[in-house]
Amino acid sequence: MSQSKPDKDNKTQEARKTISLPMSRVKLIMKSSPDVSSINQDALFLTTKATELFVQHLALTSFTNSSGRETNTLDYSDLAKTAEATETFHFLTDILPKKILARDYFKSLEQMQDEEADF
């Protein structure tokens, strides 16, 4: 027996209600790639759902490894530590760098300039 078209449309609408990220934003990001000319609706849905699951996994991993479990909070520093410490998320270290104080940055910059001057 084959499914009727309205039944399939209902399932598609229900599936789209299960995602939290706006599909229009994900589509805009996907379209920003010069290699992408058109995006199938199923591919857009799956990419949006996969992105949502990835962000959820990153947040849960960061939360379980964080110091904020007592206060039930998750900070940027927790995400940055997870990106640095976990091999799975290591590709995010450029996007989620550890925050440093300005004085520490200027001190390291000064040291780098001193080292370059020695050569």
VENNOR-V736239 format. One record per residue. N is the residue number from 1. PSI is psi in whole degrees, 0 to 359 (* if undefined). OMEGA is omega in radians with two decimals (* if undefined). NEAR is the number of other ideal C-beta (glycine too) atoms within 10 Angstrom. Layout:
n/psi/omega/near
N/PSI/OMEGA/NEAR
N/PSI/OMEGA/NEAR
This chain:
n/psi/omega/near
1/138/3.11/3
2/151/3.13/6
3/148/3.09/8
4/155/-3.11/9
5/315/3.13/8
6/325/3.13/8
7/319/3.12/10
8/321/3.11/11
9/322/3.10/10
10/317/3.12/11
11/321/3.12/11
12/316/3.12/13
13/319/3.11/9
14/320/3.13/9
15/321/-3.14/13
16/335/3.11/14
17/345/-3.10/8
18/355/-3.14/9
19/151/-3.11/15
20/330/-3.12/10
21/144/3.10/13
22/121/-3.10/10
23/331/3.13/16
24/323/3.12/9
25/319/3.12/11
26/320/3.11/20
27/319/3.12/17
28/319/3.11/10
29/318/3.13/11
30/320/-3.13/15
31/341/-3.14/12
32/345/3.08/8
33/132/-3.14/8
34/342/-3.13/6
35/348/-3.07/5
36/123/3.11/12
37/321/3.09/7
38/155/-3.07/6
39/122/3.08/14
40/142/-3.11/9
41/324/3.11/11
42/319/3.11/10
43/321/3.11/13
44/315/3.13/16
45/313/-3.11/17
46/321/3.10/12
47/318/3.12/18
48/315/-3.14/21
49/318/3.13/18
50/320/3.10/11
51/316/3.12/15
52/316/3.13/15
53/323/3.11/11
54/314/3.14/11
55/321/3.11/12
56/317/3.14/11
57/317/3.10/12
58/316/-3.13/18
59/316/-3.14/14
60/318/3.11/12
61/317/3.13/18
62/320/-3.12/24
63/318/-3.12/16
64/333/3.13/10
65/359/-3.02/13
66/171/3.08/18
67/358/-3.08/11
68/11/-3.13/13
69/327/-3.14/12
70/322/-3.11/7
71/0/3.11/9
72/43/-3.14/7
73/159/3.08/11
74/123/-3.09/16
75/166/3.06/14
76/319/-3.11/11
77/327/3.09/15
78/318/3.10/21
79/318/-3.14/20
80/319/3.10/18
81/319/3.13/18
82/318/3.13/24
83/324/-3.13/22
84/322/-3.00/14
85/332/-3.05/13
86/126/-3.09/14
87/324/-3.14/6
88/324/-3.08/11
89/9/-3.06/20
90/333/3.13/12
91/347/-3.14/9
92/0/-3.06/16
93/331/3.08/13
94/329/-3.11/8
95/325/-3.14/10
96/66/-3.14/19
97/155/3.05/11
98/139/3.08/11
99/140/3.07/11
100/157/3.10/10
101/151/-3.12/8
102/320/-3.12/7
103/326/3.09/8
104/322/3.11/10
105/312/-3.12/11
106/326/3.10/10
107/315/3.13/12
108/324/3.08/11
109/318/3.10/10
110/318/3.13/10
111/319/3.12/10
112/320/3.12/10
113/322/3.09/10
114/318/3.13/9
115/320/3.12/9
116/325/3.14/8
117/331/-3.14/7
118/336/-3.12/6
119/*/*/4
